[in-house]
């Protein structure tokens, strides 16, 4: 009988310790669930953003070779730098950015160069004024843009000395400022 009692007490003690204590993570999870903030929703948002960014870069790559045209904003007529960026965002994300590179910089969120992700905007000082050129970051230190008259949409390395010396900042398109949204409505 002592043997059975020992086994019973051992089993009871194991059962008592089998379920882990409630942790702060459990409390946070329960709170989020009560408030309707499910992790799966956050994951869906992340997936949607990643998918849109991927589509943006893939779409932009589809325009490699389209000629530069000052003031151009379509594949049929050619693109200038800001017209290219604007067209890519409008076609893939449905967001109409301002027309000029400096306006695009003003309407987007400043980020650190080390935080660049595909789809972010990269700006350069190519005309002795801030934000005079813009491209779309595609990853691995490269960006796609419509560079200059006589050239075509192409991918370049930001590490090249020309671009490195003229780098003017990086921006992320999260949403437009109210002033920029108003500016995009005007023809």
C-alpha positions as CSV (number, residue, x, y, z in Angstrom):
1,X,0.0,0.0,0.0
2,X,2.9,2.4,0.8
3,X,4.1,1.8,-2.8
4,X,0.7,2.8,-4.3
5,X,0.5,5.9,-2.0
6,X,4.0,7.0,-3.2
7,X,3.0,6.6,-6.8
8,X,-0.3,8.5,-6.2
9,X,1.6,11.4,-4.5
10,X,4.2,11.5,-7.3
11,X,1.5,11.6,-10.0
12,X,-0.4,14.3,-8.1
13,X,2.7,16.4,-7.8
14,X,3.5,16.0,-11.5
15,X,-0.1,17.0,-12.4
16,X,0.1,20.1,-10.2
17,X,3.3,21.2,-12.0
18,X,2.2,20.1,-15.5
19,X,0.5,23.4,-16.5
20,X,2.9,26.3,-16.7
21,X,2.2,29.4,-14.6
22,X,0.4,32.3,-16.4
23,X,3.0,34.6,-17.9
24,X,2.9,38.3,-18.9
25,X,2.8,37.1,-22.5
26,X,-0.5,35.3,-21.8
27,X,-1.9,38.4,-20.2
28,X,-0.9,40.5,-23.2
29,X,-2.3,38.0,-25.6
30,X,-5.6,37.9,-23.6
31,X,-5.7,41.7,-23.5
32,X,-5.1,41.9,-27.3
33,X,-7.8,39.3,-28.0
34,X,-10.3,41.2,-25.8
35,X,-9.5,44.4,-27.7
36,X,-9.8,42.7,-31.1
37,X,-6.0,43.1,-31.7
38,X,-5.1,39.7,-32.9
39,X,-1.5,38.9,-33.9
40,X,-2.8,37.4,-37.1
41,X,-4.2,40.8,-38.1
42,X,-0.7,42.3,-37.6
43,X,0.8,39.5,-39.6
44,X,-1.8,40.1,-42.4
45,X,-0.9,43.8,-42.4
46,X,2.8,43.0,-42.6
47,X,2.2,40.5,-45.4
48,X,0.1,43.0,-47.3
49,X,2.8,45.7,-47.0
50,X,5.5,43.3,-48.1
51,X,3.3,42.1,-51.1
52,X,2.7,45.7,-52.2
53,X,6.3,46.6,-51.9
54,X,7.3,43.5,-53.9
55,X,4.7,44.3,-56.5
56,X,6.1,47.9,-56.7
57,X,9.6,46.7,-57.3
58,X,8.6,44.0,-59.8
59,X,6.4,46.6,-61.7
60,X,9.2,49.1,-61.7
61,X,11.6,46.5,-63.1
62,X,9.1,45.9,-65.9
63,X,9.9,49.5,-67.1
64,X,13.6,49.0,-67.5
65,X,14.7,50.5,-70.8
66,X,12.0,53.1,-71.1
67,X,13.6,56.4,-72.2
68,X,14.0,59.5,-70.1
69,X,11.9,62.4,-71.0
70,X,11.8,65.7,-69.0
71,X,8.3,66.1,-67.5
72,X,7.5,62.5,-68.7
73,X,5.1,60.4,-66.7
74,X,4.2,57.4,-68.8
75,X,5.9,54.5,-70.6
76,X,4.5,55.8,-73.9
77,X,6.1,59.2,-73.6
78,X,9.0,58.4,-71.3
79,X,9.7,59.2,-67.7
80,X,11.7,61.7,-65.8
81,X,12.8,60.6,-62.3
82,X,9.8,61.9,-60.3
83,X,7.3,60.9,-63.0
84,X,8.6,57.4,-62.9
85,X,8.3,57.1,-59.1
86,X,4.9,58.7,-59.2
87,X,3.7,56.3,-61.9
88,X,5.0,53.2,-60.1
89,X,3.2,54.1,-56.8
90,X,0.0,55.0,-58.6
91,X,-0.1,51.8,-60.7
92,X,0.9,49.4,-57.9
93,X,-0.4,50.9,-54.7
94,X,-3.0,53.3,-56.0
95,X,-1.3,56.2,-54.2
96,X,-0.7,59.4,-56.1
97,X,2.5,61.1,-55.0
98,X,3.3,64.7,-55.7
99,X,4.8,65.4,-59.1
100,X,8.2,66.8,-58.2
101,X,11.1,65.0,-56.4
102,X,11.4,67.7,-53.7
103,X,7.6,67.5,-53.1
104,X,7.8,63.7,-52.8
105,X,10.5,64.1,-50.2
106,X,8.4,66.6,-48.3
107,X,5.4,64.3,-48.4
108,X,7.1,61.2,-47.1
109,X,8.7,60.0,-43.8
110,X,12.4,60.5,-43.3
111,X,14.2,57.2,-42.5
112,X,17.9,56.3,-41.9
113,X,19.8,54.9,-44.8
114,X,20.5,51.7,-42.8
115,X,16.7,51.2,-42.5
116,X,16.1,51.2,-46.3
117,X,13.7,48.5,-47.5
118,X,12.6,47.7,-51.1
119,X,10.1,50.3,-52.2
120,X,11.5,53.2,-50.2
121,X,12.5,56.3,-52.0
122,X,16.1,57.5,-52.3
123,X,17.0,61.1,-53.1
124,X,20.0,62.7,-54.5
125,X,21.4,66.2,-55.1
126,X,22.2,66.1,-58.8
127,X,21.5,69.7,-59.7
128,X,23.1,71.6,-56.9
129,X,19.8,71.6,-55.0
130,X,18.4,69.3,-52.4
131,X,16.1,66.4,-53.5
132,X,16.6,67.1,-57.2
133,X,16.6,63.4,-58.1
134,X,14.6,60.4,-56.9
135,X,14.6,56.7,-57.3
136,X,13.0,53.6,-55.8
137,X,15.2,51.4,-53.6
138,X,15.1,47.8,-54.8
139,X,17.4,46.2,-52.1
140,X,21.1,45.2,-51.8
141,X,22.2,48.9,-52.1
142,X,20.6,49.3,-55.5
143,X,17.9,51.6,-56.8
144,X,15.8,51.9,-60.0
145,X,15.3,55.3,-61.6
146,X,15.0,57.3,-64.8
147,X,18.4,59.1,-64.8
148,X,18.8,61.8,-67.5
149,X,18.2,62.8,-71.1
150,X,19.5,60.3,-73.5
151,X,19.4,57.5,-70.9
152,X,16.7,54.9,-70.0
153,X,15.2,53.6,-66.8
154,X,17.9,51.5,-65.1
155,X,19.1,50.0,-61.9
156,X,22.2,51.5,-60.3
157,X,24.4,50.9,-57.2
158,X,24.1,53.5,-54.5
159,X,27.7,52.6,-53.6
160,X,29.1,54.1,-56.8
161,X,31.0,57.2,-56.0
162,X,28.7,59.5,-58.1
163,X,25.6,58.4,-56.2
164,X,27.3,58.1,-52.8
165,X,28.6,61.7,-53.0
166,X,25.2,63.0,-53.9
167,X,23.0,60.9,-51.6
168,X,20.4,63.3,-50.0
169,X,18.3,61.0,-47.9
170,X,15.9,58.2,-47.8
171,X,12.1,58.4,-47.3
172,X,9.3,55.9,-46.7
173,X,5.9,56.3,-48.2
174,X,3.6,55.6,-45.3
175,X,0.9,58.1,-46.0
176,X,0.9,61.6,-47.5
177,X,0.7,64.7,-45.4
178,X,-2.6,66.6,-45.8
179,X,-0.8,69.4,-47.8
180,X,0.6,66.8,-50.2
181,X,-2.8,65.1,-50.6
182,X,-4.3,68.5,-51.6
183,X,-1.4,69.1,-54.0
184,X,-2.0,65.8,-55.8
185,X,-5.6,66.6,-56.5
186,X,-4.7,69.7,-58.5
187,X,-4.0,69.0,-62.3
